[in-house]
Amino acid sequence: MRAMTFWQRLRNRIVVVAVGAAVVLFTAVLGVFEALRRGEASDALERQAVLVSDVVGEMVGEAVVAGDKARIAEQLRGLVSRGQVLGVVILDGSRKVLAAEPNWLRKDSHLSVWPADQARLITVELRGLPALATFQPLVEKDEVVGGTWLAVDREPVVAASRRFYTVALLLLVGMAGCCMVIATIGAEGIVRPLDDLGETVAALGRGEMGSRFELRGPEELQRLGRRVNRMADALEASQASLSRLASDLDRQVRERTRELEEASRRFSTIANTDPLTGLTNRRGLEIELDRYLSLSRRNQQPLAVIMMDLDNFKTYNDRCGHLSGDTVLKAVAAALRGRARASDVVARWGGDEFCILIPATDPDGALAATRRFVIAVLEAMADLSRSDVSAVLGASAGLACYPDDGEEAAELIARADAALYKVKASGGSGVLRASPKWTET
């Protein structure tokens, strides 16, 4: 469905404003008229209630003074039966109910008490019927001997109000309809010449460069249409150029993105790789250890951490030189990498210390793998040891297993390192697993 154009919205707004103004004016006039009519009707009903109340007071005054309840009840019964009077309550001089017609009015909280003021009008409902109640004191020889509550029927006034509102609503609907028709015709005549031009501009905005305005209507509108058509020609001519430029720019962006991604990968590799041995460095190992621990927790699989240190390396490095020491470290790295599985992570922890992560291997298998790593290192260094300078190289290793020996990365590293230094303290060239943490005291 085509979106509503600006000119269509303008036409609708003109109609809405015209109809709204007419409705507001008509409603205001009806409101004033209704206020006047209701005031007059209420005043007439109040006057009638006061007049009837005075008549009732004169009629029952002597009986109230005499305290003749039967006579009062008979007089009231005839009064209420006449129709518009809905009820009467007679109070005696002590301000208590003396008689009531109908009798259930004795229990009405509004009409069974003496009012605060001596003349009072209130609106009440008597068993669902709208009523206007007036109170008049009964005075005999300048002395108040009682009072009367008289309730007259307000239904005629209410019914007249309902009829008035019904007629007013029908008039309002009819007038709104007439105003809508007249305003629509007028608005259509105003916006029709502009609607087509607006649609042409909207089509150009959607990229439909072939759209053109058909010149018709007043001269001013045709002049504006020619300008719009010239603008469309210019836009269509430049669209091809913009498309070519966008294509070139997109290609350049893709190339730069690939270069940035490649540079980011190279930087990450450099940042996490030991430059001497080509192994993962300590920073990279810490990242991998956190990742492997998360996988082990999720899959409920074991994980082994091996800390390895070269025996007598410092003596060898000092006596044979740093270049010879670098050669040893490269040989050890190559031996560890050659022995490791594809899923294992071999890293240079620092100096002559190395760390190896072995996933999905139970403690017995991890201990056997640690011995194989040590043997591979010893074989790689066999030809590099220098007995002439008392620098015989060896290797020691400590092992910690998740979850038996620890559940956090720092704890596993610390326990594997502690096991390593126990081996070195006992003479080196051995393998030791950290004691399970729940067996320690």
Stockholm file with secondary structure:
# STOCKHOLM 1.0

chainA/1-441         MRAMTFWQRLRNRIVVVAVGAAVVLFTAVLGVFEALRRGEASDALERQAVLVSDVVGEMVGEAVVAGDKARIAEQLRGLVSRGQVLGVVILDGSRKVLAAEPNWLRKDSHLSVWPADQARLITVELRGLPALATFQPLVEKDEVVGGTWLAVDREPVVAASRRFYTVALLLLVGMAGCCMVIATIGAEGIVRPLDDLGETVAALGRGEMGSRFELRGPEELQRLGRRVNRMADALEASQASLSRLASDLDRQVRERTRELEEASRRFSTIANTDPLTGLTNRRGLEIELDRYLSLSRRNQQPLAVIMMDLDNFKTYNDRCGHLSGDTVLKAVAAALRGRARASDVVARWGGDEFCILIPATDPDGALAATRRFVIAVLEAMADLSRSDVSAVLGASAGLACYPDDGEEAAELIARADAALYKVKASGGSGVLRASPKWTET
#=GR chainA/1-441 SS CCCCCHHHHHHHHHHHHHHHHHHHHHHHHHHHHHHHHHHHHHHHHHHHHHHHHHHHHHHHHHHHHHTCHHHHHHHHHHHHTTSSEEEEEEEETTSSEEEEESGGGGGCTTTSSCCSSSSEEEEEEETTEEEEEEEEEEEETTEEEEEEEEEEECHHHHHHHHHHHHHHHHHHHHHHHHHHHHHHHHHHHHHHHHHHHHHHHHHHHTTCTTCCCCCCSSHHHHHHHHHHHHHHHHHHHHHHHHHHHHHHHHHHHHHHHHHHHHHHHHHHHHHTBCTTTCSBCHHHHHHHHHHHHHHHHHHTCCEEEEEEEEETHHHHHHHHCHHHHHHHHHHHHHHHHHHSCTTCEEEEEETTEEEEEEESCCHHHHHHHHHHHHHHHHHHHTTTCBGGGTBCCEEEEEEEEETTTCSSHHHHHHHHHHHHHHHHHTTSSCEEECCCGGGCC
#=GC SS_cons         CCCCCHHHHHHHHHHHHHHHHHHHHHHHHHHHHHHHHHHHHHHHHHHHHHHHHHHHHHHHHHHHHHTCHHHHHHHHHHHHTTSSEEEEEEEETTSSEEEEESGGGGGCTTTSSCCSSSSEEEEEEETTEEEEEEEEEEEETTEEEEEEEEEEECHHHHHHHHHHHHHHHHHHHHHHHHHHHHHHHHHHHHHHHHHHHHHHHHHHHTTCTTCCCCCCSSHHHHHHHHHHHHHHHHHHHHHHHHHHHHHHHHHHHHHHHHHHHHHHHHHHHHHTBCTTTCSBCHHHHHHHHHHHHHHHHHHTCCEEEEEEEEETHHHHHHHHCHHHHHHHHHHHHHHHHHHSCTTCEEEEEETTEEEEEEESCCHHHHHHHHHHHHHHHHHHHTTTCBGGGTBCCEEEEEEEEETTTCSSHHHHHHHHHHHHHHHHHTTSSCEEECCCGGGCC
//
